[in-house]
Amino acid sequence: MKRFLSAAFAALILISGPLSAQPELTLEDLYKKGTFRGRGAPVPTWMEDGVSYSTMTDEGLVRISAATGEKTVLVPTSAFTPAGSDTPLRVDSYQWSADKSRLVVYTNSRRVWRRNTRGDYWI
């Protein structure tokens, strides 16, 4: 048992050496800067046909067939680029109107208390 503890202690010392060279993690990194806050793509939304879903990609908002993987661009990336800007909006979520003629886009979200409930809406 004593030999095991000595080996475990030696391993801990060897492992902790490289960890001490890592940059210091601060509370500001966690809470103010949002350094480790995930920013994934919006959750895929099933289309009414029941066999395809829509999601955001580099091409824009696309419909993807679940069976074949075939992509169809519904709204190109250029449509998400505001006038006077070179970069498209970062889409946090989106919702189609009932007749599929309009799209509401939620972007530039900010955290209020625990959730991102403030942001900008584009139609």
Backbone as ProteinMPNN parsed JSONL, in Angstrom:
{"seq_chain_A": "MKRFLSAAFAALILISGPLSAQPELTLEDLYKKGTFRGRGAPVPTWMEDGVSYSTMTDEGLVRISAATGEKTVLVPTSAFTPAGSDTPLRVDSYQWSADKSRLVVYTNSRRVWRRNTRGDYWI", "coords_chain_A": {"N_chain_A": [[0.828, -1.188, 0.0], [1.977, 1.172, 0.786], [3.858, 1.563, -1.225], [2.192, 1.967, -3.418], [0.954, 4.424, -2.726], [3.212, 6.071, -2.768], [3.893, 5.953, -5.478], [1.581, 7.083, -6.582], [1.721, 9.668, -5.508], [4.092, 10.548, -6.713], [3.285, 10.523, -9.385], [1.33, 12.501, -9.284], [2.884, 14.766, -8.77], [4.403, 14.854, -11.143], [2.369, 15.324, -13.005], [1.299, 17.751, -12.122], [3.266, 19.569, -12.672], [3.315, 20.472, -15.511], [0.784, 21.676, -15.418], [1.104, 23.918, -13.854], [2.223, 25.697, -15.581], [0.19, 26.651, -17.095], [-2.017, 29.314, -18.191], [-3.407, 31.637, -15.835], [-6.616, 31.173, -14.482], [-9.381, 33.232, -14.125], [-12.091, 34.694, -12.195], [-13.268, 36.659, -13.658], [-12.836, 35.772, -16.283], [-14.627, 33.649, -16.33], [-17.206, 34.752, -15.704], [-17.571, 37.486, -16.565], [-16.236, 37.938, -19.053], [-17.042, 35.694, -20.443], [-15.526, 33.596, -21.43], [-15.614, 30.796, -21.525], [-18.131, 30.213, -22.332], [-20.437, 28.472, -24.209], [-21.112, 28.65, -27.694], [-22.946, 27.439, -29.706], [-24.398, 26.224, -32.781], [-27.772, 27.062, -33.733], [-30.384, 24.941, -32.517], [-31.354, 22.245, -34.549], [-34.356, 22.443, -36.477], [-37.248, 20.669, -36.977], [-38.895, 20.274, -40.066], [-42.203, 20.832, -41.438], [-42.812, 18.751, -43.146], [-41.859, 16.494, -41.973], [-39.716, 14.893, -42.682], [-37.42, 16.254, -43.067], [-35.109, 18.743, -41.828], [-34.33, 22.075, -40.651], [-31.444, 24.136, -40.398], [-28.72, 26.292, -39.349], [-25.922, 26.971, -41.39], [-22.665, 27.52, -42.884], [-23.45, 28.286, -45.372], [-25.897, 29.456, -45.026], [-29.327, 29.472, -43.991], [-30.423, 26.275, -44.118], [-32.228, 23.496, -45.523], [-32.236, 20.154, -44.645], [-32.386, 16.893, -45.731], [-33.355, 14.226, -43.774], [-33.162, 11.569, -44.478], [-31.538, 11.371, -46.8], [-29.573, 13.32, -46.602], [-29.388, 15.419, -48.303], [-28.912, 18.823, -49.112], [-30.668, 21.907, -49.165], [-30.59, 25.258, -49.841], [-32.342, 27.56, -48.038], [-32.414, 30.215, -47.101], [-29.974, 32.349, -48.068], [-26.619, 33.083, -46.82], [-25.963, 35.717, -47.401], [-28.349, 37.096, -47.047], [-28.485, 37.406, -44.352], [-26.771, 39.397, -43.759], [-26.448, 42.581, -42.64], [-27.151, 45.84, -44.102], [-24.349, 47.786, -44.951], [-22.553, 46.284, -43.538], [-19.98, 43.794, -43.363], [-20.046, 41.296, -42.365], [-22.132, 38.492, -41.638], [-25.091, 38.244, -39.532], [-24.897, 36.702, -36.302], [-26.73, 34.071, -35.73], [-28.841, 33.267, -33.148], [-31.254, 32.002, -32.67], [-34.189, 31.047, -34.561], [-37.392, 31.474, -36.15], [-40.007, 30.372, -38.169], [-42.724, 32.03, -39.849], [-46.263, 31.249, -39.795], [-47.186, 30.86, -42.424], [-44.82, 30.474, -43.734], [-43.638, 32.592, -45.073], [-42.138, 34.535, -43.885], [-39.346, 35.106, -41.712], [-38.318, 35.111, -38.406], [-35.562, 36.256, -36.755], [-33.435, 35.783, -34.053], [-30.874, 37.449, -32.505], [-27.625, 38.633, -31.35], [-27.751, 38.142, -28.616], [-28.008, 38.649, -25.093], [-27.061, 37.959, -21.788], [-29.327, 37.788, -19.152], [-29.637, 37.559, -15.884], [-29.855, 34.254, -15.6], [-30.261, 33.353, -18.161], [-30.108, 33.887, -21.738], [-31.907, 36.392, -22.498], [-32.222, 38.868, -23.575], [-31.925, 40.654, -26.569], [-31.649, 41.144, -30.152], [-34.147, 41.315, -32.629], [-34.832, 40.324, -35.911], [-36.637, 40.582, -38.952]], "CA_chain_A": [[0.0, 0.0, 0.0], [2.867, 2.326, 0.873], [4.466, 1.728, -2.542], [1.156, 2.549, -4.279], [0.822, 5.835, -2.371], [4.408, 6.769, -3.249], [3.768, 6.059, -6.931], [0.503, 8.036, -6.852], [2.239, 10.988, -5.189], [5.052, 10.892, -7.766], [2.505, 10.824, -10.592], [0.69, 13.787, -9.054], [3.908, 15.798, -8.931], [4.727, 14.934, -12.567], [1.235, 15.908, -13.713], [1.076, 19.13, -11.707], [4.304, 20.422, -13.249], [2.822, 21.176, -16.693], [-0.398, 22.471, -15.101], [1.502, 25.209, -13.291], [2.609, 26.573, -16.681], [-1.028, 27.114, -17.757], [-2.404, 30.664, -17.783], [-4.277, 31.681, -14.659], [-8.052, 31.299, -14.724], [-9.946, 34.191, -13.186], [-13.548, 34.78, -12.164], [-13.652, 37.534, -14.772], [-12.907, 34.901, -17.464], [-15.827, 32.818, -16.256], [-18.489, 35.426, -15.592], [-17.691, 38.746, -17.305], [-15.794, 37.791, -20.445], [-17.726, 34.579, -21.089], [-14.498, 32.855, -22.147], [-15.946, 29.387, -21.687], [-19.544, 30.08, -22.666], [-20.602, 27.831, -25.5], [-21.874, 29.335, -28.732], [-23.2, 26.482, -30.767], [-25.402, 26.556, -33.789], [-29.127, 26.839, -33.24], [-30.866, 23.561, -32.552], [-32.087, 21.964, -35.788], [-35.802, 22.502, -36.353], [-37.91, 19.783, -37.921], [-39.816, 20.916, -40.994], [-43.546, 20.253, -41.367], [-42.91, 17.518, -43.93], [-41.502, 15.391, -41.094], [-38.589, 14.115, -43.187], [-36.255, 17.124, -43.191], [-34.978, 19.74, -40.776], [-33.577, 23.257, -41.064], [-30.4, 24.546, -39.467], [-27.787, 27.285, -39.883], [-24.596, 26.523, -41.808], [-21.916, 28.604, -43.526], [-24.187, 28.666, -46.582], [-27.102, 30.154, -44.601], [-30.324, 28.582, -43.415], [-30.6, 25.194, -45.088], [-33.08, 22.338, -45.233], [-31.468, 18.927, -44.843], [-33.199, 15.68, -45.708], [-32.835, 13.284, -42.782], [-32.919, 10.274, -45.113], [-30.466, 11.389, -47.806], [-28.548, 14.319, -46.296], [-29.41, 16.448, -49.351], [-29.091, 20.177, -48.595], [-31.296, 22.928, -49.99], [-30.454, 26.552, -49.187], [-33.614, 28.271, -47.93], [-32.072, 31.632, -46.988], [-28.513, 32.408, -48.169], [-25.893, 33.867, -45.821], [-26.005, 37.133, -47.772], [-29.578, 37.685, -46.512], [-28.275, 37.653, -42.934], [-25.763, 40.448, -43.652], [-27.105, 43.886, -42.665], [-26.585, 46.858, -44.983], [-23.2, 48.464, -44.37], [-21.721, 45.347, -42.785], [-19.333, 42.75, -44.164], [-20.228, 39.997, -41.724], [-23.534, 38.153, -41.365], [-25.511, 38.149, -38.139], [-24.735, 35.419, -35.63], [-28.104, 33.693, -35.421], [-28.988, 32.469, -31.934], [-32.401, 31.146, -32.944], [-35.05, 31.549, -35.627], [-38.734, 30.894, -36.166], [-40.757, 30.668, -39.375], [-44.131, 32.405, -39.695], [-47.149, 30.119, -40.093], [-47.27, 30.629, -43.874], [-43.433, 30.298, -44.208], [-43.228, 33.709, -45.924], [-41.236, 35.386, -43.116], [-38.483, 34.441, -40.749], [-37.893, 35.952, -37.288], [-34.221, 35.848, -36.34], [-32.991, 36.297, -32.757], [-29.425, 37.581, -32.569], [-27.002, 39.571, -30.421], [-28.37, 37.871, -27.316], [-27.255, 38.983, -23.896], [-27.504, 37.221, -20.62], [-29.993, 38.469, -18.048], [-29.671, 36.583, -14.812], [-29.281, 32.967, -15.988], [-30.541, 33.001, -19.557], [-29.985, 34.94, -22.744], [-33.269, 36.825, -22.766], [-32.189, 40.155, -24.258], [-31.258, 40.567, -27.857], [-32.251, 41.834, -31.276], [-34.981, 40.502, -33.5], [-34.872, 40.764, -37.302], [-37.636, 39.867, -39.755]], "C_chain_A": [[0.87, 1.249, 0.0], [3.506, 2.614, -0.479], [3.469, 2.376, -3.513], [0.996, 4.043, -4.006], [2.017, 6.644, -2.853], [4.338, 6.97, -4.756], [2.695, 7.079, -7.298], [0.976, 9.456, -6.581], [3.222, 11.462, -6.258], [4.322, 11.261, -9.058], [1.831, 12.185, -10.463], [1.676, 14.931, -9.249], [4.267, 15.963, -10.409], [3.605, 15.613, -13.359], [1.086, 17.385, -13.376], [2.134, 20.077, -12.253], [3.812, 21.169, -14.479], [1.595, 22.041, -16.404], [-0.022, 23.835, -14.556], [1.91, 26.191, -14.381], [1.397, 27.13, -17.428], [-1.362, 28.532, -17.31], [-3.41, 30.611, -16.64], [-5.727, 31.903, -15.083], [-8.629, 32.239, -13.683], [-11.473, 34.132, -13.212], [-14.059, 35.674, -13.292], [-13.754, 36.731, -16.068], [-14.209, 34.126, -17.49], [-17.117, 33.606, -16.377], [-18.624, 36.7, -16.424], [-17.339, 38.59, -18.781], [-16.531, 36.683, -21.176], [-16.777, 33.701, -21.879], [-14.911, 31.419, -22.446], [-17.416, 29.152, -21.996], [-19.671, 29.512, -24.071], [-21.452, 28.661, -26.446], [-22.065, 28.38, -29.889], [-24.198, 26.996, -31.776], [-26.781, 26.359, -33.195], [-29.533, 25.374, -33.393], [-31.615, 23.336, -33.867], [-33.595, 21.919, -35.529], [-36.426, 21.608, -37.405], [-38.884, 20.575, -38.769], [-41.158, 20.197, -40.916], [-43.691, 18.966, -42.166], [-42.518, 16.281, -43.125], [-40.317, 14.565, -41.548], [-37.334, 14.967, -43.375], [-36.258, 18.126, -42.038], [-34.212, 20.932, -41.325], [-32.57, 23.591, -39.972], [-29.514, 25.581, -40.145], [-26.459, 26.618, -40.224], [-23.866, 27.733, -42.37], [-22.621, 29.109, -44.779], [-25.416, 29.501, -46.258], [-28.039, 29.193, -43.898], [-30.653, 27.523, -44.457], [-31.592, 24.164, -44.582], [-32.246, 21.111, -45.551], [-32.417, 17.744, -44.732], [-32.565, 14.7, -44.726], [-32.47, 11.947, -43.418], [-31.693, 10.298, -46.012], [-29.329, 12.345, -47.484], [-28.483, 15.431, -47.331], [-29.73, 17.811, -48.742], [-29.759, 21.064, -49.633], [-31.193, 24.243, -49.233], [-31.8, 27.264, -49.221], [-33.407, 29.781, -47.89], [-30.549, 31.718, -47.028], [-27.889, 33.302, -47.095], [-25.967, 35.351, -46.127], [-27.254, 37.82, -47.233], [-29.46, 37.99, -45.021], [-27.229, 38.737, -42.696], [-26.449, 41.804, -43.742], [-26.411, 44.853, -43.622], [-25.457, 47.588, -44.25], [-22.28, 47.576, -43.565], [-21.131, 44.306, -43.737], [-19.577, 41.362, -43.605], [-21.709, 39.728, -41.461], [-23.819, 38.135, -39.866], [-25.196, 36.767, -37.591], [-26.118, 35.039, -35.124], [-28.121, 32.8, -34.183], [-30.177, 31.523, -32.048], [-33.243, 31.799, -34.037], [-36.39, 30.836, -35.557], [-39.433, 31.332, -37.446], [-42.151, 31.158, -39.014], [-44.977, 31.208, -40.121], [-47.207, 29.815, -41.588], [-45.891, 30.494, -44.536], [-42.956, 31.431, -45.119], [-42.245, 34.638, -45.216], [-40.475, 34.547, -42.093], [-38.118, 35.447, -39.67], [-36.568, 35.395, -36.8], [-33.878, 36.543, -35.027], [-31.477, 36.295, -32.756], [-28.933, 38.556, -31.499], [-27.56, 39.383, -29.008], [-27.405, 38.203, -26.182], [-27.901, 38.292, -22.704], [-28.149, 38.154, -19.6], [-30.27, 37.401, -17.005], [-29.079, 35.264, -15.293], [-29.433, 32.637, -17.462], [-30.332, 34.185, -20.48], [-31.388, 35.364, -23.166], [-33.33, 38.199, -23.406], [-31.46, 39.985, -25.568], [-32.008, 41.357, -28.907], [-33.044, 40.845, -32.112], [-35.015, 41.126, -34.886], [-35.939, 39.95, -38.016], [-37.154, 39.825, -41.187]], "O_chain_A": [[0.573, 2.239, -0.668], [3.681, 3.776, -0.846], [3.843, 3.222, -4.325], [0.912, 4.84, -4.94], [1.857, 7.781, -3.299], [4.685, 8.039, -5.257], [2.881, 7.86, -8.231], [0.662, 10.363, -7.352], [3.197, 12.624, -6.664], [4.708, 12.209, -9.742], [1.769, 12.94, -11.434], [1.329, 15.957, -9.836], [4.421, 17.089, -10.882], [3.871, 16.387, -14.279], [0.777, 18.19, -14.255], [1.907, 21.286, -12.29], [3.878, 22.398, -14.502], [1.386, 23.046, -17.083], [-0.745, 24.809, -14.768], [1.944, 27.397, -14.137], [1.551, 27.987, -18.298], [-1.038, 28.922, -16.188], [-4.166, 29.649, -16.507], [-6.011, 32.732, -15.948], [-8.395, 32.063, -12.488], [-12.067, 33.585, -14.141], [-15.154, 35.463, -13.813], [-14.654, 36.974, -16.872], [-14.824, 33.964, -18.544], [-18.035, 33.181, -17.078], [-19.707, 36.969, -16.945], [-18.071, 39.06, -19.652], [-16.639, 36.719, -22.402], [-17.169, 33.12, -22.891], [-14.589, 30.888, -23.509], [-17.894, 28.019, -21.931], [-19.069, 30.029, -25.012], [-22.413, 29.303, -26.022], [-21.416, 28.504, -30.927], [-24.766, 28.078, -31.623], [-26.949, 25.579, -32.257], [-29.069, 24.673, -34.293], [-32.435, 24.169, -34.253], [-34.047, 21.421, -34.497], [-36.163, 21.771, -38.596], [-39.608, 21.435, -38.268], [-41.243, 19.087, -40.392], [-44.593, 18.171, -41.9], [-42.803, 15.155, -43.532], [-39.94, 13.614, -40.862], [-36.298, 14.455, -43.798], [-37.271, 18.326, -41.368], [-33.525, 20.822, -42.34], [-32.81, 23.362, -38.787], [-29.547, 25.732, -41.366], [-25.937, 25.81, -39.456], [-24.388, 28.847, -42.337], [-22.404, 30.247, -45.196], [-25.932, 30.193, -47.136], [-27.603, 28.219, -43.284], [-31.11, 27.845, -45.554], [-31.773, 23.984, -43.377], [-31.619, 21.038, -46.608], [-33.158, 17.616, -43.757], [-31.381, 14.382, -44.833], [-31.562, 11.264, -42.944], [-30.894, 9.362, -45.999], [-28.233, 12.205, -48.029], [-27.614, 16.299, -47.249], [-30.675, 17.955, -47.966], [-29.457, 20.985, -50.824], [-31.659, 24.338, -48.098], [-32.339, 27.539, -50.293], [-34.121, 30.535, -48.551], [-29.886, 31.215, -46.12], [-28.557, 34.17, -46.534], [-26.029, 36.166, -45.207], [-27.222, 39.025, -46.982], [-30.258, 38.758, -44.485], [-26.838, 38.975, -41.553], [-26.979, 42.157, -44.796], [-25.225, 44.702, -43.916], [-25.594, 47.957, -43.084], [-21.321, 48.062, -42.965], [-21.713, 43.986, -44.773], [-19.345, 40.363, -44.286], [-22.452, 40.64, -41.099], [-22.908, 38.024, -39.046], [-25.225, 35.778, -38.324], [-26.615, 35.642, -34.173], [-27.51, 31.732, -34.158], [-30.122, 30.385, -31.583], [-33.031, 32.96, -34.39], [-36.512, 29.751, -34.989], [-39.453, 32.518, -37.773], [-42.706, 30.753, -37.992], [-44.47, 30.268, -40.733], [-47.27, 28.65, -41.982], [-45.801, 30.409, -45.761], [-41.984, 31.263, -45.855], [-41.584, 35.446, -45.869], [-40.893, 33.464, -41.682], [-37.651, 36.54, -39.99], [-36.46, 34.213, -36.473], [-34.019, 37.76, -34.911], [-30.856, 35.256, -32.981], [-29.728, 39.217, -30.83], [-27.808, 40.356, -28.296], [-26.188, 38.062, -26.294], [-29.113, 38.083, -22.646], [-27.578, 39.182, -19.235], [-31.041, 36.467, -17.23], [-27.855, 35.172, -15.386], [-28.782, 31.717, -17.955], [-30.374, 35.339, -20.054], [-31.983, 34.776, -24.07], [-34.42, 38.654, -23.753], [-30.481, 39.244, -25.652], [-32.898, 42.145, -28.588], [-32.654, 39.689, -32.276], [-35.208, 42.334, -35.017], [-36.127, 38.769, -37.723], [-37.834, 39.271, -42.051]]}, "name": "protein", "num_of_chains": 1, "seq": "MKRFLSAAFAALILISGPLSAQPELTLEDLYKKGTFRGRGAPVPTWMEDGVSYSTMTDEGLVRISAATGEKTVLVPTSAFTPAGSDTPLRVDSYQWSADKSRLVVYTNSRRVWRRNTRGDYWI"}
